[in-house]
Amino acid sequence: MGLGAYPVVTLAKARAKATECRSAVEEGRDPIAEKAKEAEPTFGDCADKYIATIKSEWRTSTNISGIRRSPVSARASGRSGFRQSQPKTF
């Protein structure tokens, strides 16, 4: 189980994380499975967060609605009305 890269995670932090993981295993929990369950943000989530940070710099709210309605944004965030295509079998 990786605890992090050296410059970012110090030896003391790595040891603390290892101790936490050992205690989790002793309690019957799987620390690797718990880490995998943590949700990663989707493109739509990231786009919403980015728009929220720069929204105050825009002149009108039309900019915001235009970006939210763009086909690229809709497809990437899963809000479009398009179905996923299925491969054809012959």
All heavy atoms as an XYZ file, in Angstrom:
681
protein
N       0.855     -1.177      0.000
C       0.000      0.000      0.000
C       0.895      1.231      0.000
O       1.767      1.375      0.843
C      -0.887     -0.025      1.235
C      -1.621      1.258      1.458
S      -2.742      1.122      2.829
C      -3.732      2.521      2.485
N       0.658      2.124     -0.939
C       1.428      3.355     -1.019
C       0.936      4.374      0.003
O      -0.258      4.524      0.228
N       1.867      5.067      0.601
C       1.513      6.072      1.596
C       1.764      7.481      1.096
O       1.384      8.442      1.749
C       2.309      5.831      2.888
C       2.097      4.467      3.532
C       3.037      4.294      4.709
C       0.655      4.296      3.965
N       2.388      7.614     -0.065
C       2.643      8.923     -0.636
C       4.087      9.076     -1.064
O       4.962      8.337     -0.629
N       4.342     10.061     -1.901
C       5.686     10.324     -2.411
C       6.517     11.038     -1.352
O       5.994     11.812     -0.550
C       5.602     11.167     -3.675
N       7.828     10.808     -1.374
C       8.719     11.298     -0.334
C       8.663     12.804     -0.067
O       8.447     13.194      1.060
C      10.163     10.879     -0.621
C      11.161     11.695      0.150
C      11.232     11.596      1.531
C      11.988     12.607     -0.484
C      12.118     12.366      2.257
C      12.881     13.373      0.223
C      12.940     13.259      1.596
O      13.808     14.024      2.300
N       8.859     13.654     -1.028
C       8.905     15.066     -0.623
C       7.579     15.563     -0.049
O       7.559     16.415      0.812
C       9.247     15.822     -1.893
C       9.687     14.812     -2.881
C       9.136     13.501     -2.447
N       6.487     14.994     -0.529
C       5.166     15.441     -0.075
C       4.835     14.841      1.285
O       4.352     15.524      2.185
C       4.087     15.067     -1.113
C       2.716     15.476     -0.633
C       4.401     15.686     -2.462
N       5.091     13.558      1.436
C       4.802     12.859      2.687
C       6.118     12.622      3.419
O       6.984     11.897      2.945
C       4.090     11.512      2.414
C       3.806     10.785      3.710
C       2.802     11.733      1.646
N       6.238     13.236      4.578
C       7.464     13.070      5.359
C       7.487     11.680      5.991
O       6.473     10.981      6.027
C       7.544     14.125      6.469
O       6.447     13.920      7.374
C       7.505     15.535      5.893
N       8.638     11.316      6.513
C       8.789     10.016      7.153
C       7.847      9.897      8.358
O       7.219      8.856      8.566
C      10.242      9.804      7.590
C      10.566      8.481      8.257
C      10.221      7.315      7.329
C      12.024      8.429      8.662
N       7.708     10.965      9.101
C       6.821     10.939     10.277
C       5.370     10.724      9.860
O       4.636      9.940     10.486
C       6.959     12.242     11.063
N       4.944     11.405      8.783
C       3.571     11.237      8.301
C       3.352      9.819      7.762
O       2.298      9.219      7.974
C       3.246     12.248      7.201
C       3.085     13.663      7.704
C       2.760     14.607      6.555
C       2.664     16.046      7.008
N       2.407     16.960      5.886
N       4.336      9.291      7.063
C       4.220      7.932      6.518
C       4.112      6.918      7.652
O       3.314      5.979      7.579
C       5.422      7.614      5.634
N       4.898      7.115      8.693
C       4.815      6.206      9.833
C       3.463      6.300     10.522
O       2.885      5.287     10.933
C       5.937      6.499     10.823
C       7.270      6.024     10.328
C       8.362      6.297     11.321
N       9.617      5.709     10.861
C      10.803      6.085     11.280
N      10.919      7.052     12.171
N      11.886      5.492     10.812
N       2.921      7.510     10.632
C       1.602      7.683     11.253
C       0.521      7.002     10.414
O      -0.366      6.326     10.957
C       1.293      9.168     11.418
N       0.603      7.165      9.080
C      -0.369      6.507      8.199
C      -0.260      4.993      8.290
O      -1.267      4.283      8.301
C      -0.157      6.936      6.745
C      -0.640      8.320      6.426
C      -0.441      8.613      4.948
C      -0.902      9.990      4.568
N      -0.764     10.240      3.124
N       0.982      4.492      8.368
C       1.188      3.046      8.474
C       0.597      2.512      9.776
O      -0.015      1.438      9.797
C       2.677      2.722      8.390
N       0.755      3.270     10.849
C       0.179      2.864     12.133
C      -1.345      2.823     12.060
O      -1.984      1.888     12.558
C       0.626      3.831     13.250
O       2.053      3.856     13.278
C       0.090      3.400     14.602
N      -1.935      3.836     11.400
C      -3.394      3.856     11.224
C      -3.854      2.647     10.412
O      -4.872      2.025     10.739
C      -3.825      5.145     10.517
C      -3.697      6.392     11.349
C      -3.992      7.648     10.542
O      -4.605      7.544      9.458
O      -3.600      8.735     10.997
N      -3.126      2.327      9.358
C      -3.500      1.189      8.515
C      -3.379     -0.136      9.272
O      -4.236     -1.009      9.149
C      -2.632      1.152      7.260
S      -2.982      2.497      6.115
N      -2.324     -0.263     10.070
C      -2.175     -1.488     10.870
C      -3.312     -1.647     11.865
O      -3.844     -2.742     12.054
C      -0.834     -1.474     11.605
C       0.312     -1.870     10.740
C       1.577     -2.113     11.566
N       2.719     -1.692     10.782
C       3.395     -0.556     10.953
N       3.093      0.254     11.921
N       4.404     -0.272     10.173
N      -3.700     -0.542     12.507
C      -4.802     -0.632     13.474
C      -6.118     -0.941     12.756
O      -6.969     -1.655     13.300
C      -4.914      0.645     14.299
O      -5.220      1.746     13.481
N      -6.297     -0.432     11.539
C      -7.504     -0.734     10.771
C      -7.561     -2.223     10.437
O      -8.621     -2.847     10.516
C      -7.553      0.099      9.495
N      -6.418     -2.796     10.057
C      -6.365     -4.227      9.739
C      -6.666     -5.046     10.997
O      -7.386     -6.050     10.933
C      -4.991     -4.602      9.136
C      -4.813     -6.103      9.056
C      -4.839     -3.966      7.762
N      -6.133     -4.628     12.137
C      -6.401     -5.339     13.391
C      -7.881     -5.306     13.753
O      -8.398     -6.223     14.378
C      -5.574     -4.741     14.528
C      -4.101     -5.058     14.429
C      -3.275     -4.323     15.472
O      -3.860     -3.593     16.302
O      -2.042     -4.470     15.455
N      -8.573     -4.218     13.341
C     -10.020     -4.094     13.592
C     -10.845     -4.855     12.564
O     -12.072     -4.884     12.643
C     -10.431     -2.626     13.589
C      -9.844     -1.818     14.720
C     -10.115     -0.332     14.565
O     -10.794      0.063     13.590
O      -9.624      0.437     15.409
N     -10.178     -5.442     11.580
C     -10.887     -6.216     10.561
C     -11.297     -5.408      9.344
O     -12.056     -5.882      8.504
N     -10.811     -4.187      9.228
C     -11.127     -3.350      8.074
C     -10.013     -3.449      7.049
O      -8.883     -3.777      7.375
C     -11.304     -1.892      8.500
C     -12.476     -1.690      9.438
C     -12.675     -0.241      9.811
N     -11.531      0.243     10.577
C     -10.978      1.451     10.421
N     -11.448      2.286      9.532
N      -9.952      1.820     11.158
N     -10.341     -3.174      5.799
C      -9.367     -3.204      4.709
C      -9.062     -1.766      4.295
O      -9.879     -1.116      3.625
C      -9.925     -3.996      3.527
C      -8.914     -4.148      2.412
O      -7.762     -3.702      2.559
O      -9.284     -4.729      1.367
N      -7.901     -1.221      4.671
C      -7.607      0.181      4.353
C      -7.507      0.453      2.852
O      -7.837      1.544      2.395
C      -6.283      0.452      5.054
C      -5.727     -0.860      5.424
C      -6.845     -1.839      5.448
N      -7.081     -0.533      2.077
C      -6.979     -0.324      0.629
C      -8.370     -0.211      0.016
O      -8.629      0.651     -0.826
C      -6.168     -1.464     -0.026
C      -4.725     -1.423      0.494
C      -6.201     -1.349     -1.547
C      -3.867     -2.574      0.032
N      -9.303     -1.057      0.456
C     -10.680     -0.985     -0.055
C     -11.347      0.315      0.380
O     -12.105      0.917     -0.385
C     -11.483     -2.184      0.438
N     -11.065      0.775      1.584
C     -11.641      2.030      2.060
C     -11.133      3.205      1.234
O     -11.883      4.123      0.914
C     -11.306      2.243      3.535
C     -12.037      1.297      4.463
C     -11.615      1.451      5.919
O     -10.782      2.335      6.221
O     -12.114      0.684      6.752
N      -9.855      3.171      0.885
C      -9.284      4.240      0.071
C      -9.886      4.231     -1.332
O     -10.126      5.271     -1.927
C      -7.770      4.091     -0.005
C      -7.082      5.238     -0.678
C      -5.579      5.097     -0.609
C      -4.909      6.274     -1.273
N      -3.454      6.173     -1.207
N     -10.150      3.034     -1.870
C     -10.726      2.921     -3.208
C     -12.161      3.430     -3.251
O     -12.636      3.871     -4.302
C     -10.681      1.473     -3.676
N     -12.874      3.377     -2.120
C     -14.265      3.818     -2.084
C     -14.399      5.337     -2.117
O     -15.464      5.857     -2.400
C     -14.962      3.301     -0.822
C     -15.273      1.841     -0.873
C     -16.005      1.415      0.380
C     -16.269     -0.076      0.371
N     -16.936     -0.517      1.602
N     -13.313      6.055     -1.801
C     -13.365      7.510     -1.827
C     -13.674      7.968     -3.247
O     -13.020      7.578     -4.196
C     -12.037      8.100     -1.363
C     -11.728      7.803      0.086
C     -10.350      8.284      0.500
O      -9.670      8.949     -0.312
O      -9.958      7.979      1.628
N     -14.693      8.784     -3.373
C     -15.145      9.207     -4.696
C     -14.181     10.217     -5.308
O     -13.768     11.172     -4.660
C     -16.538      9.817     -4.595
N     -13.842      9.998     -6.566
C     -13.036     10.958     -7.300
C     -13.985     11.911     -8.006
O     -15.035     11.503     -8.497
C     -12.152     10.239     -8.317
C     -11.086      9.390     -7.678
C     -10.134      8.806     -8.700
O     -10.100      9.307     -9.841
O      -9.438      7.861     -8.345
N     -13.645     13.173     -8.077
C     -14.549     14.133     -8.720
C     -14.638     13.891    -10.219
O     -13.656     13.520    -10.858
C     -13.905     15.484     -8.422
C     -12.471     15.180     -8.154
C     -12.441     13.801     -7.573
N     -15.822     14.102    -10.767
C     -16.021     13.977    -12.210
C     -15.600     15.273    -12.888
O     -15.339     16.281    -12.218
C     -17.497     13.708    -12.534
O     -18.267     14.849    -12.109
C     -17.999     12.451    -11.854
N     -15.561     15.268    -14.194
C     -15.229     16.477    -14.933
C     -16.266     17.562    -14.637
O     -15.923     18.733    -14.461
C     -15.185     16.202    -16.441
C     -14.888     17.422    -17.246
C     -13.588     17.842    -17.450
C     -15.917     18.163    -17.796
C     -13.315     18.979    -18.180
C     -15.659     19.300    -18.525
C     -14.353     19.712    -18.726
N     -17.540     17.178    -14.570
C     -18.597     18.147    -14.282
C     -18.419     18.792    -12.923
O     -18.630     19.998    -12.765
N     -18.031     17.995    -11.915
C     -17.786     18.545    -10.583
C     -16.645     19.556    -10.613
O     -16.735     20.633    -10.010
C     -17.443     17.431     -9.588
C     -18.592     16.457     -9.369
O     -19.757     16.847     -9.597
O     -18.313     15.313     -8.962
N     -15.578     19.200    -11.314
C     -14.430     20.110    -11.425
C     -14.809     21.384    -12.174
O     -14.393     22.484    -11.789
C     -13.273     19.419    -12.122
S     -12.576     18.058    -11.172
N     -15.599     21.233    -13.240
C     -16.030     22.402    -14.006
C     -16.895     23.318    -13.151
O     -16.728     24.541    -13.168
C     -16.791     21.957    -15.250
N     -17.825     22.745    -12.387
C     -18.671     23.556    -11.507
C     -17.840     24.311    -10.480
O     -18.084     25.489    -10.212
C     -19.693     22.677    -10.790
C     -20.759     22.130    -11.722
O     -20.961     22.719    -12.800
O     -21.382     21.112    -11.364
N     -16.853     23.643     -9.914
C     -15.992     24.274     -8.911
C     -15.174     25.401     -9.536
O     -15.042     26.481     -8.961
C     -15.076     23.217     -8.303
C     -14.357     23.670     -7.086
C     -13.616     22.497     -6.452
C     -12.979     22.883     -5.147
N     -12.315     21.761     -4.504
N     -14.642     25.160    -10.732
C     -13.858     26.180    -11.420
C     -14.720     27.384    -11.767
O     -14.321     28.530    -11.544
C     -13.223     25.592    -12.685
C     -12.483     26.613    -13.504
C     -11.280     27.139    -13.051
C     -12.984     27.059    -14.714
C     -10.591     28.088    -13.788
C     -12.302     28.008    -15.463
C     -11.112     28.522    -14.997
O     -10.440     29.453    -15.724
N     -15.902     27.143    -12.294
C     -16.800     28.236    -12.657
C     -17.158     29.057    -11.426
O     -17.222     30.283    -11.471
C     -18.062     27.694    -13.363
C     -17.677     27.188    -14.757
C     -19.153     28.751    -13.463
C     -18.765     26.410    -15.457
N     -17.376     28.386    -10.295
C     -17.713     29.104     -9.062
C     -16.573     30.023     -8.622
O     -16.824     31.102     -8.085
C     -18.045     28.116     -7.958
N     -15.336     29.615     -8.881
C     -14.207     30.447     -8.452
C     -13.992     31.656     -9.348
O     -13.523     32.691     -8.871
C     -12.897     29.637     -8.394
O     -12.616     29.114     -9.680
C     -12.990     28.533     -7.377
N     -14.336     31.569    -10.641
C     -14.090     32.698    -11.544
C     -15.359     33.448    -11.916
O     -15.306     34.419    -12.660
C     -13.366     32.231    -12.821
C     -14.229     31.277    -13.629
C     -12.026     31.632    -12.503
C     -13.680     31.005    -15.014
N     -16.492     33.037    -11.374
C     -17.778     33.649    -11.737
C     -17.801     35.148    -11.442
O     -18.364     35.926    -12.198
C     -18.897     32.946    -10.974
C     -20.265     33.385    -11.380
C     -21.427     32.699    -10.713
C     -21.175     31.703     -9.653
N     -22.397     31.131     -9.108
N     -17.173     35.567    -10.381
C     -17.224     36.985    -10.002
C     -16.492     37.875    -11.005
O     -16.739     39.082    -11.061
C     -16.629     37.170     -8.614
O     -15.269     36.790     -8.625
N     -15.608     37.315    -11.806
C     -14.856     38.086    -12.789
C     -15.650     38.326    -14.071
O     -15.258     39.148    -14.888
C     -13.554     37.373    -13.122
C     -12.656     37.186    -11.923
C     -11.459     36.315    -12.236
O     -11.190     36.055    -13.435
O     -10.796     35.876    -11.283
N     -16.741     37.599    -14.274
C     -17.509     37.745    -15.494
C     -18.484     38.906    -15.386
O     -18.978     39.224    -14.312
C     -18.261     36.458    -15.806
C     -17.342     35.335    -16.173
C     -16.033     35.427    -16.511
C     -17.678     33.956    -16.212
N     -15.524     34.186    -16.780
C     -16.505     33.272    -16.601
C     -18.826     33.236    -15.966
C     -16.487     31.896    -16.758
C     -18.798     31.872    -16.124
C     -17.636     31.214    -16.518
N     -18.782     39.507    -16.531
C     -19.662     40.677    -16.537
C     -21.129     40.317    -16.357
O     -21.856     41.004    -15.671
C     -19.504     41.426    -17.859
C     -18.167     42.048    -18.030
C     -18.148     42.866    -19.282
N     -16.767     42.971    -19.735
C     -16.413     43.482    -20.865
N     -17.310     43.928    -21.693
N     -15.151     43.544    -21.196
N     -21.560     39.258    -17.019
C     -22.988     38.912    -16.958
C     -23.166     37.444    -16.618
O     -22.247     36.646    -16.743
C     -23.670     39.168    -18.326
O     -23.085     38.292    -19.283
C     -23.525     40.602    -18.761
N     -24.369     37.116    -16.228
C     -24.659     35.718    -15.927
C     -24.857     34.907    -17.200
O     -24.931     33.690    -17.161
C     -25.907     35.617    -15.045
O     -27.005     36.147    -15.731
N     -24.947     35.588    -18.368
C     -25.098     34.865    -19.627
C     -23.862     34.024    -19.905
O     -23.963     32.952    -20.490
C     -25.275     35.841    -20.805
O     -25.721     37.088    -20.333
C     -26.243     35.320    -21.804
N     -22.714     34.509    -19.485
C     -21.495     33.723    -19.669
C     -21.615     32.382    -18.966
O     -21.251     31.350    -19.504
C     -20.283     34.467    -19.104
C     -19.955     35.711    -19.872
O     -20.326     35.851    -21.028
N     -19.271     36.633    -19.225
N     -22.131     32.400    -17.757
C     -22.252     31.182    -16.965
C     -23.226     30.209    -17.619
O     -22.918     29.038    -17.806
C     -22.720     31.504    -15.533
C     -21.692     32.411    -14.863
C     -22.933     30.246    -14.723
C     -22.192     33.065    -13.622
N     -24.406     30.696    -17.991
C     -25.395     29.800    -18.580
C     -24.918     29.272    -19.930
O     -25.208     28.137    -20.294
C     -26.742     30.494    -18.717
O     -26.639     31.608    -19.582
N     -24.160     30.075    -20.676
C     -23.639     29.621    -21.957
C     -22.654     28.485    -21.789
O     -22.668     27.516    -22.541
N     -21.814     28.571    -20.796
C     -20.839     27.505    -20.562
C     -21.536     26.263    -20.050
O     -21.221     25.153    -20.437
C     -19.749     27.978    -19.585
C     -18.849     28.955    -20.311
C     -18.953     26.811    -19.029
C     -17.707     29.477    -19.518
N     -22.483     26.405    -19.154
C     -23.180     25.247    -18.595
C     -23.978     24.513    -19.661
O     -24.231     23.333    -19.554
C     -24.114     25.658    -17.455
C     -23.414     26.216    -16.251
C     -22.329     25.328    -15.669
N     -22.854     24.054    -15.257
C     -22.197     22.915    -15.348
N     -20.983     22.883    -15.820
N     -22.733     21.800    -14.957
N     -24.421     25.235    -20.722
C     -25.219     24.593    -21.770
C     -24.360     24.059    -22.897
O     -24.875     23.437    -23.821
C     -26.212     25.599    -22.352
C     -27.373     25.910    -21.459
C     -28.457     26.651    -22.224
N     -27.935     27.698    -23.078
C     -27.988     29.009    -22.819
N     -28.536     29.419    -21.714
N     -27.493     29.881    -23.656
N     -23.068     24.291    -22.868
C     -22.230     23.866    -23.992
C     -22.247     22.343    -24.120
O     -22.305     21.635    -23.128
C     -20.791     24.373    -23.816
O     -20.113     23.578    -22.885
N     -22.219     21.845    -25.357
C     -22.287     20.399    -25.556
C     -21.117     19.648    -24.927
O     -21.284     18.568    -24.409
C     -22.264     20.232    -27.072
C     -22.325     21.575    -27.665
C     -22.178     22.585    -26.590
N     -19.945     20.243    -24.928
C     -18.785     19.577    -24.348
C     -18.985     19.421    -22.851
O     -18.773     18.361    -22.278
C     -17.493     20.368    -24.647
C     -16.316     19.780    -23.896
C     -17.231     20.403    -26.131
N     -19.424     20.485    -22.198
C     -19.645     20.432    -20.755
C     -20.740     19.434    -20.414
O     -20.625     18.667    -19.460
C     -20.025     21.821    -20.238
O     -20.356     21.762    -18.892
N     -21.815     19.433    -21.182
C     -22.930     18.528    -20.902
C     -22.532     17.074    -21.078
O     -22.847     16.227    -20.245
C     -24.109     18.862    -21.816
N     -21.813     16.774    -22.157
C     -21.401     15.394    -22.396
C     -20.411     14.919    -21.339
O     -20.507     13.815    -20.829
C     -20.771     15.260    -23.778
C     -21.644     14.470    -24.712
C     -21.004     14.277    -26.064
N     -21.299     15.463    -26.860
C     -20.401     16.176    -27.512
N     -19.156     15.847    -27.500
N     -20.746     17.232    -28.189
N     -19.464     15.755    -20.990
C     -18.431     15.357    -20.038
C     -18.994     15.154    -18.639
O     -18.531     14.317    -17.895
C     -17.325     16.400    -20.003
N     -20.017     15.919    -18.287
C     -20.559     15.801    -16.939
C     -21.701     14.795    -16.861
O     -22.218     14.534    -15.792
C     -21.047     17.165    -16.456
O     -22.115     17.604    -17.264
N     -22.119     14.249    -18.014
C     -23.174     13.246    -18.007
C     -24.572     13.832    -17.983
O     -25.542     13.148    -17.720
N     -24.711     15.136    -18.258
C     -26.028     15.768    -18.220
C     -26.678     15.866    -19.590
O     -27.719     16.472    -19.735
C     -25.908     17.171    -17.622
C     -25.571     17.177    -16.161
C     -25.648     18.569    -15.601
N     -24.613     19.421    -16.144
C     -23.492     19.742    -15.526
N     -23.246     19.253    -14.343
N     -22.614     20.532    -16.074
N     -26.063     15.299    -20.613
C     -26.638     15.416    -21.948
C     -27.738     14.389    -22.139
O     -27.853     13.425    -21.398
C     -25.556     15.215    -23.010
O     -25.154     13.868    -23.030
N     -28.538     14.591    -23.141
C     -29.606     13.649    -23.438
C     -29.144     12.517    -24.334
O     -29.936     11.695    -24.760
N     -27.855     12.469    -24.652
C     -27.334     11.445    -25.542
C     -27.113     10.144    -24.796
O     -26.685     10.131    -23.659
C     -26.009     11.893    -26.170
C     -26.143     13.122    -27.000
C     -25.680     14.337    -26.535
C     -26.751     13.075    -28.236
C     -25.811     15.477    -27.289
C     -26.893     14.209    -28.998
C     -26.402     15.414    -28.530
N     -27.415      9.058    -25.470
C     -27.156      7.738    -24.894
C     -25.752      7.312    -25.233
O     -25.203      7.713    -26.250
C     -28.121      6.706    -25.464
C     -29.552      6.915    -25.078
C     -30.361      5.785    -25.648
N     -29.869      5.479    -27.009
C     -30.609      5.049    -27.989
N     -31.870      4.818    -27.813
N     -30.100      4.791    -29.171
N     -25.203      6.474    -24.415
C     -23.904      5.885    -24.713
C     -24.102      4.886    -25.850
O     -25.029      4.099    -25.816
C     -23.336      5.158    -23.495
C     -22.952      6.071    -22.372
C     -21.617      6.734    -22.635
O     -20.841      6.255    -23.448
N     -21.359      7.826    -21.976
N     -23.258      4.938    -26.867
C     -23.392      3.995    -27.967
C     -22.841      2.642    -27.547
O     -21.875      2.550    -26.792
C     -22.660      4.502    -29.203
O     -21.297      4.639    -28.931
N     -23.474      1.615    -28.038
C     -23.064      0.248    -27.739
C     -22.390     -0.333    -28.971
O     -22.831     -0.087    -30.093
C     -24.282     -0.624    -27.358
C     -25.014     -0.134    -26.126
C     -24.142     -0.225    -24.885
O     -23.359     -1.149    -24.749
N     -24.262      0.762    -24.019
N     -21.320     -1.096    -28.791
C     -20.689     -1.707    -29.975
C     -21.621     -2.717    -30.617
O     -22.350     -3.430    -29.937
C     -19.447     -2.378    -29.401
C     -19.659     -2.467    -27.941
C     -20.664     -1.431    -27.565
N     -21.615     -2.719    -31.954
C     -22.473     -3.656    -32.685
C     -21.781     -5.000    -32.783
O     -20.581     -5.095    -32.995
C     -22.766     -3.126    -34.079
C     -23.625     -1.894    -34.039
C     -24.030     -1.497    -35.422
C     -24.924     -0.273    -35.343
N     -25.459      0.092    -36.618
N     -22.559     -6.040    -32.602
C     -22.034     -7.390    -32.752
C     -22.670     -8.010    -33.985
O     -23.854     -7.852    -34.241
C     -22.343     -8.251    -31.519
O     -23.754     -8.220    -31.302
C     -21.633     -7.716    -30.302
N     -21.880     -8.689    -34.764
C     -22.371     -9.309    -35.995
C     -22.312    -10.793    -35.906
O     -21.568    -11.409    -35.276
C     -21.574     -8.818    -37.194
C     -21.748     -7.354    -37.453
C     -20.809     -6.435    -36.988
C     -22.851     -6.888    -38.124
C     -20.963     -5.094    -37.225
C     -23.007     -5.534    -38.373
C     -22.059     -4.635    -37.915
